Amino acid sequence: MRSLSKILFLSALVVGVGLAPGTARPAHADIVLEFVGVSVSPVDPSHFRWTYNVNVGPISRVNAPGDGIAGPAASLPGSSNPGDFATLYDFRGFTGTAGVVGSLAGSWSVTSQLVGFTPGVGVDGHFPTQLPPDNASIENISFRKISGAAILGPSPMPIGQIFADSLFNAVGLGVYTSADHVHDPGNLLDNTSQSRTSSVLTTAMPSATPEPGTMLLFGLAAPGAIALLRKKKAPAV
C-alpha cells in the first residue's frame, strides 16, 4: 500500500455538559479537557497511528486522584476523585497500542474497555454523569491522570498528545467524554468536578468504494467547527 498521511483539524463540538439544571457556573463555553486536533499516519502498511493534541480549557484544572471536590451534579456527592480523565469511545480497529507523549507522559495511565469508563458510573461517581452512545463490541480508550501536580488552564498550546493505533485510517465522527475540575478562584464552584461529551474525529469502517483523493470538509453544526481532511488515495489491493 502506498504511504498515506492525513492531517485533520477539529474545533470540538460540545454536545452535553454535566452540571445540574439551575446550577450557577462561570460564563465560559470551552471548559474541560479538550481534544483540539488529530493527525493520522501509517505505522506500517496495515496499521495507522491516530495522534490527538490535548488542551486544557480556560477555567479547567486537571487533577490527580484525591484532588478536587465532587461537583453539584456528581452521581455520588462526596466521592473521592479517581483521577481526571478523557475517554475516546468506540475506537474501531484498536490494535491494543496506545500511549501519551509530551508533558502528559509519566503521570497518566492508559486503559481500554468495551464499556465506559463513563463519568458518573461506578468508580467515576465523583463526576457528573455522561452517557454517550457506546457500542459494547468496540473498544473505548481512557487516558487518566494518576500523579503529579494539577494542570491549570488555560493552556495556550496543547499540553501534550495521546495516541492510539488502529487497523483503519478511514475517518468518521465519534464522541469522547472528558472529566476534570473547575479552575476559577473566588468562584463557589472552584475545584469542583465537571464533565462533558464532545464530538471528535475517529476511526470508521473503510468504505467499500475507495474515496476520491480530494479534500473533504465535514460541517459539525457549529460555527468554526470544521474538519479538514487531506489524503492520498491508496491503490486497490
N, C-alpha and C positions, 0 to 999 in steps of 0.2 A: 504494500500500500504506500502511496506517495506521502511524503511528510505533510502534515496538516496542522495548521495553527488557527486559533480563534482568539479574538480579543473582544470581550463584552464589557460594557459599562452599564451599571444599573443604579438608578435612583430608587431607593427602597420605597415600595408602596405599602403603607400601613393598612391592614385590613381588620385589626382588632386591638383593643387595649384593655389591660386588666386593672381598671380602677372602678370602684363601686359607683353606681349612679349617684350623682349629687355630691360626690367627694370633691373637696377643693383640691386643686392641683396647679402647679406652675403653668403659666400660659406659654408653653413651648410645644412645637409639633414633633421635632425629631429627637425624642428621648430613646433610651435603651441601646444596648449593644447592637451595632449595625453591620451588615454585610454591604460594603459600598462598591464592590466591583468584583468581577471574576474573570480569570483567564483559563483557557483550556489548551493544553499542549500534549503531544504524544510522548509517552514514556517509552514505548516500543510500538511496533506495528499494530498491536492488539489491545493496548492499554493507554488510557488518557488521564492526565492529571488535571483536576479542577482545583484551582487555587483562588481563594476568596480573600480580599482585603477586609480587615476588621477595624471598625472605628468605634469611638465612644461618643454618644450624643452630648450636647452642651450641658444638660443637667442630669447626667448619669455618673455613677461610680460603679466599678466592677469589684466586688468583694470576694475575699477568700472565705472558706467555711467558718461559720460562727459570727461573722461580722454582719452588722445591719439588723434591722427590726422588721418583723413581718408587717406588711402594709395593711391598710384597712380592708382590702379585698382578698387577703390571703385566705385560703380554704381552711388552714389550721392556725389561727391567730396565736402568736407567741412561739411558734415552732422555730427551731434553730435553722439558720441558713446552711444548706449543704454545699454552698459554693455557687456563685453566679455562673450562668452558662448560656449557650446557644445550641439549639438542636436543628439540624437540617433534615427535613422529612422526606422519606421515600426517595432515597438516592439510588437510582436504578443501576444495576450492573456493578455494585460495590465489590471491589476485589479483596477487601479486608485491610487495605493500606490507607492510613490517614494520619495526619500529624499537624504540628504547629511550628512556625518559624518566626524569627524576629523576636520582639520583646515578649511574645506570648510563650516562647519555648521555656521549658523547665518548670513552669508554675501552673501548667494546665494539663488535664487528663483528657484522653480521647476514648470514647466507648461507642459501640454500635449495638442496636437492639431493634427488634421488629416493631415494637410499640413503645411510644414515649422516648425518653423521659419527657413528660409534659408538665409544665408548671402547674402546681395545684393538685397533683395526683401523687399519693403515697409520700415518698421521702421529700418530694418537692412542694409540700403543702405550705411552705414558707412564702411561696409566691402566689399572686393571683392566678386563677385557673385560665389556661388556654387549651382549647380542644380543636386544633386544626384537623382537616381531613388526614387520615392516616391509614394507608394500606398495610395490613398486618403481614403481608407476604414480601414487603420491600423494606430493606434496612433503613433505619434512621441513624444519624451520626450526631453525637453530643460532644461538645467541647466545653469543659468545666474548669473554672479557676479553682485550684486546690491549695495554693500557698502564695505568700508574698503580700506586699502592701497593696492597698486598693489603688486601682487605676481611675483617675479622676478625669471627667470630661470638662470642657470639650477637647477633643484631640484634633488638631488641625490637619494631621496626616494619619493614615492608618497606623494603629498601634502594633500591627503585626499581620501575619497571614495564617490561614488554616488551609489544609488541602486534603483531598480525598481522591483516590484513584477509581476509575470506572472502566468497564469494558466498552462503554459507549461514549461517543462525542456528540451525539445529537442533542439539541438544546430544547428544553421545554420550560414552562413556567411552573414553579412549585412554591412551597412556603417554608419558612423557618420560624421558630419561636426563640425569643431572647428574654432572659430574666436577669435583672440586676437591681440596683438601688438608686433612689433619687439623690442627686448631689445638688443641694440648694440651701446652703447655710442660712439660718434665720427663718426658714420655712418649717411649719409643723411637720411636713412630710419628709424632711431631710433624713436621708439614710434609711428610708422605708422601702420595702420591696415593690417592684413593679415588673410587669411582663407585657409582651406584645407579640402578635403574629404578623409577619410581613411577607411580601412576595419576594421571590428570588429566582434567578435563572438556575436551572439544574438539569440533570440528565433526563433524557427521554428515550423511548424505544426508537431505534432507527426506522425511518420510513421505508416502505417497500420500493418507492420510486426515488432515485437519487435526487437530492435537492440541487437546484442550479447554483453554480458558483458565483452568486451575486450577493450584494449587500441586502440584508433583510432588516426591517425595522419592526419592532414589536411595541405597540402602544399599550401602556399599562393603566390607562384610565385615570391618570393623574398628571397634572401639568409638569413637564420636565422629566417624567418617568419614562424614559425611552431606553430600550436595549439595542445596542448596535452590534451587529454580527458581521465579521469578515471571515471568510474561509475559502480554501481551495477545494474544488471538487475532487473526491477520491475516485480513481478508476474502478470500474466494475470488476468484481472478483470472478 
